């Protein structure tokens, strides 16, 4: 099992945890806008959680800028193929400032599993998911104990 916690920028010096971050306040950052060969730099408001390098890859228009935190992900291996992950899970904070949907304009948690369809969670929904994942992890840990015990009994 591989779990990667990307370094996430927060305005809370005491914790690198996105959940412990102080409320996000926008800052002005340089963004590259235009088509290749005809770009210009503009300054756009960017929330503190955003780690996107808006000034590196051009967006066609300012409306195309979406804000993303660093990603946290895990991969699930399988004993039948050590070189391939069976599945993956990932999360990041995001907001789309010009979305017609006010829920997408607000900071929310993007959750995905690699299938191409992501889930968008309010902070409360993300907390509930985290609680469910902790309970799920406890069940998986219990299954590991059962499997280990069965293997020890078979070996003895």
N, C-alpha and C positions, 0 to 999 in steps of 0.2 A: 504494500500500500504506500503510495507516495502522496504526501500532502505538502504543498508549497504555499507558504505565506509570503506573498510579495510585500515589500516595504511600502507602506501606505503613508502618504503625507497627511498629517493632521495638525491642527492648531493647538493640540494639547501636548505639552512637552513631557508630561508624566507617562504617557502611554502611546505606543504605536498602534494600538487597536482602533480600527475605524469606529467600533461601537462606543468607545470612550472619548471620541473626539468632541470638541466643543462645537457649537452650531457653526455651520459653514458661512463664511463671509466672502463675498466675491473680491477678487483682485484683478487688476488689468494685466493681461499677458499678450504677447505678440502672437499673431496668427497670420499665416500665409494664405492669401486669398487670390483666386484666379486660375487660369488655365496654364499648363506648362509653357514657359517662355514669356508669359505675360502675367506675372504675379505681383502683388504688392503686399506689404505688411500693414496690418491694422491691429489696433489694440481692442481686445474684447474682454468683458467681465468673465471671470473664470472662478468657480467655487474652489475653496481650499482643498477639497477631496480630490480634485481633478489632477491626474498625473500625465495627461495626454500632452505630447509635445506639439501644440498647435502651430508652432512656427517652423516645423520641419517638413511636413507633407502638405501641399496646398489643398484646400477645399475650394470648390468652384465659387461658392457664395458663403457669406457669413452665416446664413440660415442653415448651412450644412454642418455647422460645428455642434458636436455632441460632447458632453463631458463624461469622462470615465475615470474611476479610481484604478489603482493597480488591481490585478486579478488575483484571487486566491483559488487554487484548484487542487483536486486530488484525482489520482488515477487508481483504478482497481486492476491489479494484475490477475493472471490465472496460471495455475501450475501447468496447464497444457501448452502454454506459449509464453516463455519468459521474455520474449522480445516485443510483445504486443500487449497493450492495455486492453482489458475487456471493456471498460467504460471509464467515463470521467465525469466529474462534477466541478462546476466553477461558479464563482460569485464575484460581483463587483458593484460598487455604487455608481450610478449613472444619472444623468438628467439631459433632456433634450429641450433647450430653452425656447425653441420656437414651435414645439409640437402643438397642434390644435387641442390636444387632450391635456388638461391641467395636471393630471396625475403623472404624465410623462415629463412635464416641465419640472415638477418637484423632484428632489433627490429621492431615489428609490433603489432597491437592490435588484440587480439582474441576476437570475439564477439559470444555469443551463447544464445540460448533460451531454452536449455534443451531437444531439439529434437534429440540430438546425432550428428548433423552435424553443425560444427562451421564455422563461416566466419572469414577470415583472412584479415585484413584491413591495408593498408598503413597508415601512419600518416595523409595524406591528406584525405583519405577515412574516417578515424575516425572523423576528423573535420567535414566533410560533414554529417556524420551520426549524430553527436552531434547537428548540426544545424537543421537537420530534426526532431530529438527528441524534441528539444525545441519548434519547430513549432507544433509538434504533441501534446505536453503537453499543449500548449495554446489552441488548439482546444478542448482537453479533459476538461480543466478548463471551457471553454465556455459551453460545454455540461452539466457540473455539475451545472452551474448557471441556465441553462434552466430547468433542472430536479428539482432543488430546487424551482425555481419560480413556476413551474407547481404544485408541491406538496403544496406549500403555498397557491396557488389559490384554490386548491381542499379542503384544510383544512378550508378555510375561508368562 
